[in-house]
Amino acid sequence: METTKESSPQPMTAIRYICFGLSLVGLAISVYLTIAHFTSSSILACPNTGTINCAKVTTSAQSYFLKVPVAIWGFVYYLYLSLINSPAGFRNPRLRTLRLVSLIAGITFVLWLISAELLIINSICLWCTSVHLVTMLLFGAVIYDYFSPVPGQEDLK
């Protein structure tokens, strides 16, 4: 019986630990943004005047998607990513393609959010930017992992 990268148990590698760590960082930031959304945007450690204005971004019409705060979407998304990018998640070969598709969806949403900040709101939120950066780094790491040979399984077809 042939074993493929898609069907065999997946060992943890440095890039996979990076994926897990980035997922946890994204989760922590999204928890902070969710708390700020439901309490007061004034708790955001960010200037609120000029181009950098977290309060303006997090209270804009674009801070909602399908009538749900983007902060909630971020929290749920990063909770999900923390699970599928955990060591247990990486051991499950069935999550490999789902992980890639999830990050493609995430980076697409991030690009929309960045364009909304720059073109519609005309302000940037530093906390949102940090989540965007984490998502971009995670996207790159997942793509790298997806196309990299798994140690010990390089010769498997």
DSSP file (Angstrom, degrees, kcal/mol; ACC not computed):
  #  RESIDUE AA STRUCTURE BP1 BP2  ACC     N-H-->O    O-->H-N    N-H-->O    O-->H-N    TCO  KAPPA ALPHA  PHI   PSI    X-CA   Y-CA   Z-CA
    1    1 A M              0   0    0      0, 0.0     2,-0.2     0, 0.0     0, 0.0   0.000 360.0 360.0 360.0 130.5    0.0    0.0    0.0
    2    2 A E        -     0   0    0    155,-0.1     2,-0.4   154,-0.0   154,-0.0  -0.561 360.0-149.9 -80.5 142.3    1.4    3.4   -1.0
    3    3 A T        -     0   0    0     -2,-0.2   154,-0.3     3,-0.0     2,-0.3  -0.931  15.0-169.0-110.7 135.4    1.6    6.1    1.7
    4    4 A T    >>  -     0   0    0     -2,-0.4     4,-1.9   153,-0.2     3,-0.9  -0.778  38.2-108.6-119.4 166.3    1.3    9.7    0.6
    5    5 A K  T 34 S+     0   0    0     -2,-0.3    -1,-0.1     1,-0.2   152,-0.0   0.821 119.5  56.3 -58.9 -31.0    1.8   13.0    2.4
    6    6 A E  T 34 S+     0   0    0      1,-0.2    -1,-0.2    88,-0.0    90,-0.2   0.762 116.1  32.3 -74.7 -25.5   -2.0   13.5    2.4
    7    7 A S  T <4 S+     0   0    0     -3,-0.9    -2,-0.2     2,-0.1    -1,-0.2   0.590  99.8  83.9-112.4 -11.4   -2.7   10.2    4.2
    8    8 A S  S  < S-     0   0    0     -4,-1.9    -5,-0.0     1,-0.1     0, 0.0  -0.605  89.7 -88.4 -94.5 154.7    0.2    9.6    6.6
    9    9 A P        -     0   0    0      0, 0.0    83,-0.2     0, 0.0    82,-0.1  -0.305  44.6-130.4 -58.2 141.8    0.6   11.0   10.1
   10   10 A Q        -     0   0    0     81,-0.7     2,-0.1    80,-0.3    82,-0.0  -0.849  13.6-143.2-103.2 120.0    2.3   14.4   10.0
   11   11 A P        -     0   0    0      0, 0.0     2,-0.3     0, 0.0     5,-0.1  -0.410  28.4-102.2 -75.6 157.3    5.3   15.0   12.3
   12   12 A M        -     0   0    0     -2,-0.1     2,-0.3     4,-0.1     3,-0.0  -0.583  41.5-176.6 -78.1 141.0    5.9   18.5   13.8
   13   13 A T     >  -     0   0    0     -2,-0.3     4,-2.0     1,-0.1     3,-0.2  -0.784  43.2 -96.1-127.0 172.5    8.5   20.6   12.2
   14   14 A A  H  > S+     0   0    0     -2,-0.3     4,-2.1     1,-0.2     5,-0.1   0.911 124.6  52.4 -58.2 -43.3    9.9   24.1   13.1
   15   15 A I  H  > S+     0   0    0      1,-0.2     4,-2.2     2,-0.2    -1,-0.2   0.838 107.6  52.6 -64.5 -31.5    7.6   25.7   10.6
   16   16 A R  H  > S+     0   0    0     -3,-0.2     4,-2.2     2,-0.2    -1,-0.2   0.867 107.7  50.0 -72.8 -36.3    4.6   24.0   12.1
   17   17 A Y  H  X S+     0   0    0     -4,-2.0     4,-2.7     2,-0.2    -2,-0.2   0.874 109.9  52.3 -66.2 -35.6    5.5   25.2   15.6
   18   18 A I  H  X S+     0   0    0     -4,-2.1     4,-3.0     2,-0.2     5,-0.2   0.919 107.9  51.4 -63.5 -43.6    5.7   28.7   14.0
   19   19 A C  H  X S+     0   0    0     -4,-2.2     4,-2.1     2,-0.2    -2,-0.2   0.924 111.9  46.7 -58.4 -44.9    2.2   28.2   12.6
   20   20 A F  H  X S+     0   0    0     -4,-2.2     4,-2.0     2,-0.2    -2,-0.2   0.930 112.9  48.9 -64.2 -45.5    0.9   27.2   16.0
   21   21 A G  H  X S+     0   0    0     -4,-2.7     4,-2.3     1,-0.2    -2,-0.2   0.918 111.3  49.0 -61.1 -44.7    2.7   30.1   17.7
   22   22 A L  H  X S+     0   0    0     -4,-3.0     4,-2.8     1,-0.2    -1,-0.2   0.876 108.7  54.5 -62.6 -37.3    1.4   32.7   15.2
   23   23 A S  H  X S+     0   0    0     -4,-2.1     4,-2.2    -5,-0.2    59,-0.3   0.906 109.3  47.4 -62.5 -40.9   -2.1   31.3   15.6
   24   24 A L  H  X S+     0   0    0     -4,-2.0     4,-2.5     2,-0.2    -2,-0.2   0.880 111.2  50.7 -68.4 -38.0   -1.9   31.8   19.4
   25   25 A V  H  X S+     0   0    0     -4,-2.3     4,-2.4     2,-0.2     5,-0.2   0.937 111.4  48.5 -63.6 -45.6   -0.6   35.4   18.8
   26   26 A G  H  X S+     0   0    0     -4,-2.8     4,-2.3     1,-0.2    -2,-0.2   0.883 111.0  51.3 -60.3 -38.9   -3.5   36.1   16.5
   27   27 A L  H  X S+     0   0    0     -4,-2.2     4,-2.2    51,-0.3    -1,-0.2   0.925 109.3  49.9 -63.9 -44.8   -5.9   34.6   19.0
   28   28 A A  H  X S+     0   0    0     -4,-2.5     4,-2.0     1,-0.2    -2,-0.2   0.922 113.1  45.5 -61.8 -44.6   -4.5   36.8   21.8
   29   29 A I  H  X S+     0   0    0     -4,-2.4     4,-2.5     1,-0.2    -1,-0.2   0.904 112.3  51.1 -66.5 -40.3   -4.8   40.0   19.7
   30   30 A S  H  X S+     0   0    0     -4,-2.3     4,-2.1    -5,-0.2    45,-0.3   0.843 107.6  53.2 -68.7 -31.4   -8.3   39.1   18.6
   31   31 A V  H  X S+     0   0    0     -4,-2.2     4,-2.6     2,-0.2    -1,-0.2   0.934 109.9  49.0 -63.9 -44.8   -9.4   38.5   22.2
   32   32 A Y  H  X S+     0   0    0     -4,-2.0     4,-2.4     1,-0.2    -2,-0.2   0.919 112.4  47.2 -59.9 -45.5   -8.0   42.0   23.0
   33   33 A L  H  X S+     0   0    0     -4,-2.5     4,-2.0     2,-0.2    -1,-0.2   0.858 111.4  51.5 -66.8 -34.1   -9.9   43.6   20.1
   34   34 A T  H  X S+     0   0    0     -4,-2.1     4,-1.9    37,-0.3    -2,-0.2   0.919 110.0  48.5 -67.6 -43.5  -13.1   41.7   21.1
   35   35 A I  H  X S+     0   0    0     -4,-2.6     4,-1.4     1,-0.2     5,-0.3   0.925 111.9  50.1 -60.6 -44.1  -12.9   42.9   24.6
   36   36 A A  H  < S+     0   0    0     -4,-2.4    -1,-0.2     1,-0.2    -2,-0.2   0.877 107.7  54.5 -61.9 -37.2  -12.3   46.5   23.3
   37   37 A H  H  < S+     0   0    0     -4,-2.0    -1,-0.2     1,-0.2    -2,-0.2   0.909 114.4  38.8 -63.2 -41.4  -15.3   46.1   21.0
   38   38 A F  H  < S+     0   0    0     -4,-1.9    -1,-0.2     2,-0.1    -2,-0.2   0.566 128.7  29.3 -91.3  -7.8  -17.7   45.2   23.9
   39   39 A T  S  < S-     0   0    0     -4,-1.4     2,-0.3    -5,-0.2    -3,-0.2   0.669 123.4 -45.3-108.8 -82.3  -16.2   47.6   26.5
   40   40 A S    >   -     0   0    0     -5,-0.3     3,-1.9     1,-0.1     4,-0.2  -0.951  30.0-136.2-157.7 135.1  -14.7   50.7   25.1
   41   41 A S  G >  S+     0   0    0     -2,-0.3     3,-1.4     1,-0.3    -4,-0.1   0.638  99.1  80.2 -66.6 -10.1  -12.4   51.4   22.2
   42   42 A S  G 3  S+     0   0    0      1,-0.3    -1,-0.3    -6,-0.1     4,-0.1   0.681  79.2  66.9 -70.3 -15.2  -10.7   53.8   24.5
   43   43 A I  G <  S+     0   0    0     -3,-1.9     2,-0.4    -7,-0.2    -1,-0.3   0.628  75.9 106.3 -78.2 -11.0   -8.9   50.8   26.1
   44   44 A L  S <  S-     0   0    0     -3,-1.4     2,-2.1    -4,-0.2    11,-0.1  -0.549  75.4-135.0 -69.6 122.3   -7.0   50.3   22.8
   45   45 A A        +     0   0    0     -2,-0.4    -1,-0.1     9,-0.1    -2,-0.1  -0.549  69.7 105.2 -77.7  81.3   -3.4   51.4   23.3
   46   46 A C  S    S-     0   0    0     -2,-2.1     9,-0.2    -4,-0.1    -2,-0.1  -0.977  78.2 -95.2-160.4 141.1   -3.4   53.4   20.0
   47   47 A P        -     0   0    0      0, 0.0     7,-1.5     0, 0.0     8,-0.3  -0.251  26.1-156.6 -58.2 151.5   -3.6   57.0   19.0
   48   48 A N  B     +A   53   0A   0      5,-0.2     2,-0.3     6,-0.1     5,-0.2   0.023  65.1  71.0-122.5  28.6   -7.0   58.2   18.1
   49   49 A T  S    S+     0   0    0      3,-0.8     3,-0.4     6,-0.0     5,-0.1  -0.979  87.8   4.5-138.5 153.9   -6.2   61.2   15.9
   50   50 A G  S    S-     0   0    0     -2,-0.3     0, 0.0     1,-0.2     0, 0.0  -0.359 117.4 -26.6  77.0-154.8   -4.8   61.5   12.4
   51   51 A T  S    S+     0   0    0      1,-0.1    73,-3.1    72,-0.1     2,-0.9   0.876 130.6  62.8 -66.9 -39.4   -4.1   58.6   10.1
   52   52 A I  B     +b  124   0B   0     -3,-0.4    -3,-0.8    71,-0.2     2,-0.2  -0.797  66.0 145.4 -90.8 108.3   -3.5   56.1   13.0
   53   53 A N  B  >  +A   48   0A   0     71,-1.7     4,-1.9    -2,-0.9    -5,-0.2  -0.720  23.4 178.4-149.8  88.7   -6.9   56.0   14.7
   54   54 A C  H  > S+     0   0    0     -7,-1.5     4,-3.1    -2,-0.2     5,-0.2   0.886  84.4  55.2 -62.0 -40.3   -8.0   52.7   16.2
   55   55 A A  H  > S+     0   0    0     -8,-0.3     4,-1.1     1,-0.2    -1,-0.2   0.914 107.7  49.3 -61.1 -42.8  -11.2   54.1   17.6
   56   56 A K  H  4 S+     0   0    0      1,-0.2     4,-0.3     2,-0.2    -1,-0.2   0.903 116.0  43.1 -63.2 -41.3  -12.3   55.3   14.1
   57   57 A V  H >< S+     0   0    0     -4,-1.9     3,-1.1     1,-0.2    -2,-0.2   0.940 114.3  48.0 -70.3 -47.7  -11.5   52.0   12.5
   58   58 A T  H 3< S+     0   0    0     -4,-3.1    -1,-0.2     1,-0.3    -2,-0.2   0.578 117.4  42.2 -76.3  -8.0  -13.0   49.7   15.2
   59   59 A T  T 3< S+     0   0    0     -4,-1.1    -1,-0.3    -5,-0.2    -2,-0.2   0.338  92.0 110.0-114.2   4.9  -16.3   51.7   15.3
   60   60 A S  S X  S-     0   0    0     -3,-1.1     3,-1.6    -4,-0.3    -3,-0.1  -0.218  84.9-106.6 -73.8 167.9  -16.7   52.2   11.6
   61   61 A A  G >  S+     0   0    0      1,-0.3     3,-1.1     2,-0.1    -1,-0.1   0.810 120.9  62.3 -62.2 -29.3  -19.4   50.6    9.5
   62   62 A Q  G 3  S+     0   0    0      1,-0.3    -1,-0.3    54,-0.1    55,-0.1   0.508  81.7  80.2 -76.9  -3.4  -16.7   48.4    8.1
   63   63 A S  G <  S+     0   0    0     -3,-1.6     7,-3.1     6,-0.1     8,-0.4   0.383  88.8  68.1 -82.7   6.1  -16.0   47.0   11.6
   64   64 A Y  E <   -C   69   0C   0     -3,-1.1     2,-0.4     5,-0.3    -5,-0.0  -0.966  60.6-172.6-123.2 142.4  -19.0   44.7   11.0
   65   65 A F  E >  S-C   68   0C   0      3,-2.9     3,-1.4    -2,-0.4     8,-0.1  -0.980  81.5  -9.3-134.3 121.8  -19.3   41.8    8.5
   66   66 A L  T 3  S-     0   0    0     -2,-0.4    -1,-0.1     1,-0.3     0, 0.0   0.882 129.1 -60.0  54.2  41.0  -22.7   40.2    8.1
   67   67 A K  T 3  S+     0   0    0      1,-0.2    -1,-0.3     0, 0.0    -3,-0.0   0.590 118.0 110.5  65.9  14.4  -23.9   42.3   11.1
   68   68 A V  E <  S-C   65   0C   0     -3,-1.4    -3,-2.9     3,-0.0    -1,-0.2  -0.961  79.3-103.1-116.9 134.8  -21.3   40.6   13.3
   69   69 A P  E >>  -C   64   0C   0      0, 0.0     4,-1.7     0, 0.0     3,-0.8  -0.283  22.3-130.8 -56.6 137.6  -18.3   42.6   14.6
   70   70 A V  H 3> S+     0   0    0     -7,-3.1     4,-2.8     1,-0.3     5,-0.2   0.830 108.0  64.3 -58.3 -32.0  -15.1   41.8   12.7
   71   71 A A  H 3> S+     0   0    0     -8,-0.4     4,-2.3     2,-0.2   -37,-0.3   0.888 102.2  48.2 -59.4 -39.0  -13.4   41.3   16.2
   72   72 A I  H <> S+     0   0    0     -3,-0.8     4,-2.8     2,-0.2     5,-0.3   0.926 110.4  51.0 -66.9 -44.6  -15.7   38.4   16.8
   73   73 A W  H  X S+     0   0    0     -4,-1.7     4,-2.8     1,-0.2    -2,-0.2   0.925 111.4  48.9 -56.9 -44.3  -14.9   36.9   13.4
   74   74 A G  H  X S+     0   0    0     -4,-2.8     4,-2.7     2,-0.2     5,-0.2   0.907 110.8  49.8 -62.6 -42.6  -11.2   37.3   14.2
   75   75 A F  H  X S+     0   0    0     -4,-2.3     4,-2.1   -45,-0.3    -2,-0.2   0.946 114.5  43.4 -60.8 -49.5  -11.6   35.6   17.5
   76   76 A V  H  X S+     0   0    0     -4,-2.8     4,-2.4     2,-0.2    -2,-0.2   0.911 114.8  50.8 -63.9 -42.5  -13.5   32.6   16.1
   77   77 A Y  H  X S+     0   0    0     -4,-2.8     4,-2.7    -5,-0.3    -2,-0.2   0.924 113.4  43.5 -62.3 -46.2  -11.1   32.4   13.1
   78   78 A Y  H  X S+     0   0    0     -4,-2.7     4,-2.2     2,-0.2   -51,-0.3   0.796 110.9  54.5 -75.4 -26.5   -8.0   32.4   15.3
   79   79 A L  H  X S+     0   0    0     -4,-2.1     4,-1.4    -5,-0.2    -1,-0.2   0.941 112.0  45.7 -64.4 -46.9   -9.5   30.0   17.8
   80   80 A Y  H  X S+     0   0    0     -4,-2.4     4,-2.5     1,-0.2     3,-0.3   0.923 113.3  48.9 -59.3 -47.5  -10.2   27.6   14.8
   81   81 A L  H  X S+     0   0    0     -4,-2.7     4,-2.2     1,-0.2    -1,-0.2   0.873 106.4  56.9 -63.6 -36.3   -6.6   28.2   13.5
   82   82 A S  H  < S+     0   0    0     -4,-2.2    -1,-0.2   -59,-0.3    -2,-0.2   0.855 110.6  45.5 -62.5 -33.3   -5.2   27.5   16.9
   83   83 A L  H >< S+     0   0    0     -4,-1.4     3,-1.0    -3,-0.3     6,-0.4   0.942 116.9  40.5 -74.4 -49.4   -6.9   24.1   16.9
   84   84 A I  H 3< S+     0   0    0     -4,-2.5    -2,-0.2     1,-0.2    -3,-0.2   0.725 118.4  48.6 -76.6 -18.2   -6.0   23.1   13.4
   85   85 A N  T 3< S+     0   0    0     -4,-2.2    -1,-0.2    -5,-0.2   -65,-0.2   0.332  89.2 107.1 -99.1   6.3   -2.5   24.4   13.7
   86   86 A S  S <> S-     0   0    0     -3,-1.0     4,-2.7    -5,-0.1     5,-0.2  -0.325  91.3-100.8 -73.3 164.8   -1.8   22.8   17.0
   87   87 A P  H  > S+     0   0    0      0, 0.0     4,-1.4     0, 0.0     5,-0.1   0.903 127.7  49.7 -53.5 -40.7    0.5   19.7   17.2
   88   88 A A  H  > S+     0   0    0      1,-0.2     4,-0.7     2,-0.2    -4,-0.1   0.897 109.9  51.2 -65.5 -38.7   -2.6   17.5   17.3
   89   89 A G  H >4 S+     0   0    0     -6,-0.4     3,-0.8     1,-0.2     6,-0.3   0.895 108.9  49.9 -64.5 -40.6   -4.0   19.3   14.3
   90   90 A F  H 3< S+     0   0    0     -4,-2.7   -80,-0.3     1,-0.2    -1,-0.2   0.767 102.5  61.6 -71.0 -24.0   -0.9   18.9   12.3
   91   91 A R  H 3< S+     0   0    0     -4,-1.4   -81,-0.7    -5,-0.2    -1,-0.2   0.731  88.7  81.4 -71.4 -19.6   -0.8   15.2   13.1
   92   92 A N    X<  -     0   0    0     -3,-0.8     3,-1.7    -4,-0.7     4,-0.2  -0.765  65.6-165.6 -89.5 105.2   -4.1   14.8   11.3
   93   93 A P  G >  S+     0   0    0      0, 0.0     3,-1.2     0, 0.0     4,-0.4   0.718  82.1  70.6 -65.5 -19.5   -3.3   14.6    7.5
   94   94 A R  G 3  S+     0   0    0      1,-0.2     4,-0.5     2,-0.1     3,-0.2   0.692  93.0  58.1 -69.9 -16.5   -7.0   15.3    6.6
   95   95 A L  G <> S+     0   0    0     -3,-1.7     4,-2.8    -6,-0.3    -1,-0.2   0.521  80.0  92.2 -88.9  -5.1   -6.6   18.9    7.8
   96   96 A R  H <> S+     0   0    0     -3,-1.2     4,-1.5    -4,-0.2    -1,-0.2   0.934  93.4  33.8 -57.2 -54.3   -3.7   19.7    5.4
   97   97 A T  H  > S+     0   0    0     -4,-0.4     4,-2.7     1,-0.2     5,-0.2   0.879 116.5  56.2 -71.7 -38.1   -5.8   21.1    2.5
   98   98 A L  H  > S+     0   0    0     -4,-0.5     4,-2.6     1,-0.2    -2,-0.2   0.895 105.2  53.7 -59.3 -39.8   -8.4   22.6    4.9
   99   99 A R  H  X S+     0   0    0     -4,-2.8     4,-1.9     2,-0.2    -1,-0.2   0.927 110.6  45.8 -59.6 -46.9   -5.6   24.5    6.6
  100  100 A L  H  X S+     0   0    0     -4,-1.5     4,-2.1    -5,-0.2    -2,-0.2   0.933 113.8  47.7 -63.6 -47.0   -4.4   25.9    3.2
  101  101 A V  H  X S+     0   0    0     -4,-2.7     4,-2.3     1,-0.2    -1,-0.2   0.885 109.7  54.4 -62.3 -39.1   -8.0   26.8    2.1
  102  102 A S  H  X S+     0   0    0     -4,-2.6     4,-2.3    -5,-0.2    -1,-0.2   0.884 109.7  46.6 -62.3 -39.7   -8.7   28.5    5.5
  103  103 A L  H  X S+     0   0    0     -4,-1.9     4,-2.8     2,-0.2     5,-0.2   0.837 108.8  54.5 -74.8 -31.7   -5.6   30.7    5.2
  104  104 A I  H  X S+     0   0    0     -4,-2.1     4,-1.8     2,-0.2    -2,-0.2   0.928 111.6  45.6 -63.4 -43.6   -6.5   31.6    1.6
  105  105 A A  H  X S+     0   0    0     -4,-2.3     4,-2.1     2,-0.2    -2,-0.2   0.918 113.8  50.2 -63.2 -42.9   -9.9   32.7    2.9
  106  106 A G  H  X S+     0   0    0     -4,-2.3     4,-2.3     1,-0.2    -2,-0.2   0.912 110.5  47.3 -63.4 -43.9   -8.3   34.6    5.8
  107  107 A I  H  X S+     0   0    0     -4,-2.8     4,-2.3     2,-0.2    -1,-0.2   0.852 110.0  54.3 -69.1 -32.3   -5.8   36.5    3.6
  108  108 A T  H  X S+     0   0    0     -4,-1.8     4,-1.7    -5,-0.2    -1,-0.2   0.921 110.4  46.0 -63.9 -43.7   -8.6   37.4    1.2
  109  109 A F  H  X S+     0   0    0     -4,-2.1     4,-2.5     2,-0.2    -2,-0.2   0.893 110.7  53.6 -66.4 -39.3  -10.6   38.9    4.1
  110  110 A V  H  X S+     0   0    0     -4,-2.3     4,-2.8     1,-0.2     5,-0.2   0.908 106.6  52.0 -61.2 -42.5   -7.4   40.7    5.4
  111  111 A L  H  X S+     0   0    0     -4,-2.3     4,-2.1     1,-0.2    -1,-0.2   0.890 110.0  49.1 -62.9 -37.9   -6.9   42.3    2.0
  112  112 A W  H  X S+     0   0    0     -4,-1.7     4,-2.3     2,-0.2    -2,-0.2   0.929 111.8  49.0 -64.5 -44.2  -10.5   43.5    2.0
  113  113 A L  H  X S+     0   0    0     -4,-2.5     4,-2.4     2,-0.2    -2,-0.2   0.904 110.8  49.8 -63.4 -41.3  -10.0   44.9    5.6
  114  114 A I  H  X S+     0   0    0     -4,-2.8     4,-2.5     1,-0.2     5,-0.2   0.923 111.3  48.8 -62.9 -43.6   -6.8   46.7    4.6
  115  115 A S  H  X>S+     0   0    0     -4,-2.1     4,-3.0    -5,-0.2     5,-0.6   0.876 109.9  52.4 -65.5 -35.3   -8.4   48.2    1.6
  116  116 A A  I  X>S+     0   0    0     -4,-2.3     5,-2.9     3,-0.2     4,-1.7   0.924 110.7  47.7 -64.5 -43.1  -11.4   49.4    3.7
  117  117 A E  I  <>S+     0   0    0     -4,-2.4     6,-1.5     3,-0.2     5,-1.0   0.931 121.0  36.1 -61.2 -45.5   -9.0   51.0    6.2
  118  118 A L  I  <5S+     0   0    0     -4,-2.5    -2,-0.2     4,-0.2    -1,-0.2   0.863 130.0  27.3 -79.2 -37.2   -7.0   52.8    3.4
  119  119 A L  I  <5S+     0   0    0     -4,-3.0    -3,-0.2    -5,-0.2    -2,-0.2   0.737 132.1  23.0-102.7 -25.7   -9.7   53.6    0.9
  120  120 A I  I  <<S+     0   0    0     -4,-1.7    -3,-0.2    -5,-0.6    -4,-0.1   0.835 130.3  31.3-107.9 -52.4  -13.0   54.0    2.9
  121  121 A I  I   <S-     0   0    0     -5,-2.9    -4,-0.2     2,-0.2    -3,-0.2   0.788  84.2-148.2 -80.7 -28.6  -12.2   54.8    6.5
  122  122 A N      < +     0   0    0     -5,-1.0     2,-0.3    -6,-0.5    -4,-0.2   0.796  65.7  90.7  60.8  31.4   -9.0   56.7    5.7
  123  123 A S        -     0   0    0     -6,-1.5     2,-0.4   -71,-0.0    -1,-0.2  -0.974  65.2-138.6-148.2 158.7   -7.4   55.5    9.0
  124  124 A I  B     -b   52   0B   0    -73,-3.1   -71,-1.7    -2,-0.3     2,-0.5  -0.967   6.7-147.8-123.4 137.5   -5.3   52.7   10.2
  125  125 A C     >  -     0   0    0     -2,-0.4     4,-2.6   -73,-0.2     5,-0.2  -0.919   6.9-152.3-101.9 123.7   -5.7   50.7   13.4
  126  126 A L  H  > S+     0   0    0     -2,-0.5     4,-1.9     1,-0.2    -1,-0.1   0.867  97.0  50.5 -64.0 -36.4   -2.3   49.4   14.8
  127  127 A W  H  > S+     0   0    0      2,-0.2     4,-1.7     1,-0.2    -1,-0.2   0.910 111.6  47.3 -68.6 -41.4   -4.0   46.5   16.5
  128  128 A C  H  > S+     0   0    0      1,-0.2     4,-2.5     2,-0.2    -2,-0.2   0.912 110.3  53.6 -63.4 -41.9   -5.8   45.5   13.3
  129  129 A T  H  X S+     0   0    0     -4,-2.6     4,-2.6     1,-0.2    -2,-0.2   0.873 105.1  54.2 -60.9 -37.4   -2.6   45.9   11.4
  130  130 A S  H  X S+     0   0    0     -4,-1.9     4,-2.3     2,-0.2    -1,-0.2   0.899 109.5  47.2 -65.4 -38.4   -0.9   43.5   13.8
  131  131 A V  H  X S+     0   0    0     -4,-1.7     4,-2.4     2,-0.2    -2,-0.2   0.898 111.5  51.7 -66.8 -39.6   -3.6   40.9   13.2
  132  132 A H  H  X S+     0   0    0     -4,-2.5     4,-2.3     2,-0.2    -2,-0.2   0.917 110.6  48.3 -61.8 -43.0   -3.2   41.5    9.4
  133  133 A L  H  X S+     0   0    0     -4,-2.6     4,-2.6     2,-0.2     5,-0.2   0.913 110.8  50.1 -64.3 -43.5    0.6   41.0    9.7
  134  134 A V  H  X S+     0   0    0     -4,-2.3     4,-2.7     1,-0.2    -1,-0.2   0.910 111.0  50.3 -60.6 -41.9    0.1   37.8   11.7
  135  135 A T  H  X S+     0   0    0     -4,-2.4     4,-2.5     2,-0.2    -2,-0.2   0.904 111.0  48.5 -64.1 -41.6   -2.3   36.5    9.1
  136  136 A M  H  X S+     0   0    0     -4,-2.3     4,-2.4     2,-0.2    -2,-0.2   0.923 113.2  46.9 -65.0 -43.8    0.1   37.3    6.3
  137  137 A L  H  X S+     0   0    0     -4,-2.6     4,-2.4     2,-0.2    -2,-0.2   0.915 113.7  48.5 -63.0 -42.7    3.0   35.6    8.1
  138  138 A L  H  X S+     0   0    0     -4,-2.7     4,-2.7    -5,-0.2     5,-0.2   0.891 108.9  53.7 -65.0 -39.9    0.8   32.6    8.9
  139  139 A F  H  X S+     0   0    0     -4,-2.5     4,-2.3     2,-0.2    -2,-0.2   0.940 111.0  46.2 -57.8 -48.9   -0.4   32.4    5.3
  140  140 A G  H  X S+     0   0    0     -4,-2.4     4,-2.5     1,-0.2    -2,-0.2   0.902 112.9  49.6 -61.7 -41.8    3.3   32.3    4.1
  141  141 A A  H  X S+     0   0    0     -4,-2.4     4,-2.7     2,-0.2    -2,-0.2   0.896 111.4  48.5 -65.8 -40.6    4.2   29.7    6.7
  142  142 A V  H  X S+     0   0    0     -4,-2.7     4,-2.8     2,-0.2    -2,-0.2   0.896 111.9  49.3 -68.2 -39.7    1.2   27.4    5.7
  143  143 A I  H  X S+     0   0    0     -4,-2.3     4,-1.9    -5,-0.2    -2,-0.2   0.933 111.9  49.3 -62.8 -44.5    2.1   27.7    2.0
  144  144 A Y  H  X S+     0   0    0     -4,-2.5     4,-0.7     1,-0.2    -2,-0.2   0.940 114.2  45.4 -58.9 -47.4    5.7   26.9    2.8
  145  145 A D  H >< S+     0   0    0     -4,-2.7     3,-0.8     1,-0.2    -2,-0.2   0.905 109.3  55.7 -62.7 -42.2    4.6   23.9    4.9
  146  146 A Y  H 3< S+     0   0    0     -4,-2.8    -1,-0.2     1,-0.2    -2,-0.2   0.876 115.5  36.6 -60.3 -39.2    2.1   22.7    2.3
  147  147 A F  H 3< S+     0   0    0     -4,-1.9    -1,-0.2    -5,-0.2    -2,-0.2   0.404  99.2  96.6 -97.8   2.5    4.7   22.5   -0.5
  148  148 A S  S << S-     0   0    0     -3,-0.8     2,-0.1    -4,-0.7    -4,-0.0  -0.675  80.5-109.8 -90.9 145.8    7.6   21.3    1.7
  149  149 A P        -     0   0    0      0, 0.0     5,-0.1     0, 0.0    -2,-0.1  -0.487  33.8-117.7 -68.5 144.2    8.5   17.6    1.9
  150  150 A V    >   -     0   0    0      3,-0.2     3,-2.7    -2,-0.1     4,-0.2  -0.697  38.3 -99.0 -82.0 132.1    7.7   16.1    5.3
  151  151 A P  T 3  S+     0   0    0      0, 0.0    -1,-0.1     0, 0.0     0, 0.0  -0.249 109.7  13.6 -53.9 131.3   10.9   14.8    7.0
  152  152 A G  T 3  S+     0   0    0      1,-0.0     3,-0.1    -3,-0.0    -2,-0.0   0.363 119.9  71.3  85.1  -6.0   11.3   11.1    6.6
  153  153 A Q    X   +     0   0    0     -3,-2.7     3,-1.4     1,-0.1    -3,-0.2   0.149  55.3 114.9-126.7  18.6    8.6   11.1    3.8
  154  154 A E  T 3  S+     0   0    0      1,-0.3    -1,-0.1    -4,-0.2  -149,-0.1   0.816  79.4  48.9 -60.4 -32.0   10.5   12.8    1.0
  155  155 A D  T 3  S+     0   0    0     -3,-0.1    -1,-0.3     2,-0.0     2,-0.2   0.483  86.5 108.5 -89.3  -2.6   10.5    9.7   -1.2
  156  156 A L    <         0   0    0     -3,-1.4  -151,-0.2     1,-0.1  -152,-0.1  -0.524 360.0 360.0 -77.8 140.9    6.8    8.9   -0.8
  157  157 A K              0   0    0   -154,-0.3  -153,-0.2    -2,-0.2    -1,-0.1   0.389 360.0 360.0-109.6 360.0    4.6    9.5   -3.8
